[in-house]
Amino acid sequence: MPVVSILTYTGQRRWLSPRNVALLFIIPLITLALTWTNEHHELIWVNVGLVSGIPFNTLSFTPGAWYWVNIAYSYALFVFSTILLVVAFVRSTPLYRRQIIFLLLFSILTWMGNLAYTVGLTPHSMNLTPITFSVSGLLIAWGLFRYRILDIAPVARDAVVESMSDGVIVLDPQNRVVDLNPVAQGLLGHTLPEIVGQPLAQVLADWPALMELCREQKSASIHTEIPLNIGEDERRIFDLHVSPLRDQRGRMTGRLMLWHDVTERKQTEDKLRQLSRAMEQSGSTIVITDLDGNIEFVNPAFTRITGYTPEEAIGENTRVLKSGEHPTEFYRELWDTITRGEVWQGEMVNRKKNGEFYWEAATLSPVKDEAGRTTHYLAIKEDITARKKIGAALAQEQLKSDALLRNILPAGIITEIKEQGHVAPVLFDCASIMFTDFGNFTATAEHLGPQELVASLDRYFTAFDRVIEKYGLEKLKTIGDGYMCAGGLPLPNSTHAVDIVNAALEILDFTRQEKEKQQRAGQHYWDIRIGISSGPVIAGIVGRQKYAYDVWGDTVVIASRMESSGEIGRVNISRSTYKLVRDQFDCEYRGKVHAKHKGQVEMYFVNGRVKRDLIDRQIF
């Protein structure tokens, strides 16, 4: 067997460079030339003669010097070829081993016949090489047809096929498995000896769809992705290549099946598609920038909100959105945060392409590589302009509601209702209560229309409101023509009696001035009585609808009696109030006066302030 064929058969083609092939032919060419010219130099043979013998004559000669060179060269190549076949035998599968055995028998049988002749062991010096070569030829012919020796030759599969991460299955023309690597063995769940020689239909019995595909396209190349169940509960996706193997004359000698597991790749692709769809369909703006803030990616929401198309935005710096509504420190703090590798969250005002401002709630995050280095920045932002407008409108309405509540209830009571849902009654050890009443209300009201009456009361009570606000008093309620307020609650203080008497005097002055104006104009006017008492009261709210802050206790009753037992144009106070204000006001003792349900009660008129420097400014 020529060494070139053995090198090709065993997959050692790398040695068959043009230079090496040329070197292999040097000695044979020299031998051929010397044989043709032997009569001139006798380097190949000498003393050629015919030897008569039984059963036939033989040719004899004496070998020349170059004859032994050629013998040594030929035997060296034979030993080298034999070593190649033995190594291939050790590394090959059983099918290939049977092929190699035929090749080894052919070579050894031929070589032994020649060796026996060379060393003189043949009878009558007969050269057995042609005879052994003929027998070996018959052996090779049988191997060619039985095992198709030259159709599929073994290669250095230990370095290639065995180390492949893909499954490899080799089939013969009859669709029988002739080889497979460890990965394919794992996929099929069988070892190499169990599968080699088995029909493909039996090997792929668990995957009928794949078998049908291979059967339909028996001689064609197949490339497809196919999901297969591996084991009982594992489903994998394979990129399958089935390629026909052909000899030099184009005849199909088998097929090669290559199984590439793409499950992880498909899962990654699915995740990337999901991520891409999420980014494309997200209602939030998504922006990816480089480390300098230059835009590299925007999603459709960015275009919808800002008006910038991807072509306009990509390559621009994020400063294109800067509104100028934030101070420099705002942006410095933002960049300091993300350059430290931290996440920044906040709200900002940006500017659209058309110049319109809009609010965004933004989360800015660094994007890091496997080594932990920041490579990009990711911004996910939500347009909160509408929310901000609604929030501002709600805040404005809240201010209005709070202002309205403060006109109805004390601030502390409002807070307590909001936080606890109710108001606990509170006992005040000393507070001052004031009642006012128009003495000629019924007679005057008969001469006024309803609207004129209400307008007149509103003008007076509004003036009273300004007075009690000036002195820090708490308006409680109005009942018809009556007006009620208190001092020293809901926040206790030590000046409540003085404050409420000062307010009473100013209310009295206002009423007198209005009376004079009305008299000069010939119009109807109001006269007023004012009563005040000081002492313990309970304050709070009762009920759950139309809240009203109110007070209860004997002090309230006495204050009411001070008003009803008073005189027109005078401020009538109880003894308890007198004790608290006698140093600041000129008080006139009335003695004991009968009060409804209270009997004889000591009362005092307040004539005015004692000290001139304490006379308060009039606000009317």
ABEGO torsion letter per residue (X at the ends): XBAAAAAAAAGAAAABBAAAAAAAAAAAAAAAAAAAAAAAAGAABBGBBBBBBOABBBBBBBBBAAAAAAAAAAAAAAAAAAAAAAAAAAABBAAAAAAAAAAAAAAAAAAAAAAAAAAGABBGGBBAAAAAAAAAAAAAAAAAAAAGAAABBBBBAAAAAAABABBBBBBBAAGBBABBBAAAAAAAGBBAAAABGBBAAAAAAABAAAAAAAAABAABBBBBBBBBBBEAABBBBBBBBBBBBBBAAGBBAEBBBBBBBAAAAAAAAAAAAAAAAAAAABABBBBBBBAAGBBABBBAAAAAAAGBBAAAABGBBAAAABAGABBAAAAAAAAAAAAAGBBBBEBBBBBBAAGBBBBBBBBBBBBBBAAGBBABBBBBBBBAAAAAAAAAAAAAAAAAAAAAAAAABBAAAAAAAAAAGBBBBBBBABBBBBBBBBAAAAAAAAABBAAAAAAAAAAAAAAAAAAAAAAGBBBABBBEABBBBBBGOABBBAAAAAAAAAAAAAAAAAAAAAAAAAAAAGBBBBBBBBBBBBEBBBBEBBEABGBBBBBBEAAAAAAAAAAAABBBGBBBBBAAAAAAAAAABBBBBAEBBBBBGAEBBBBBBBAEBABAAABBBBAX
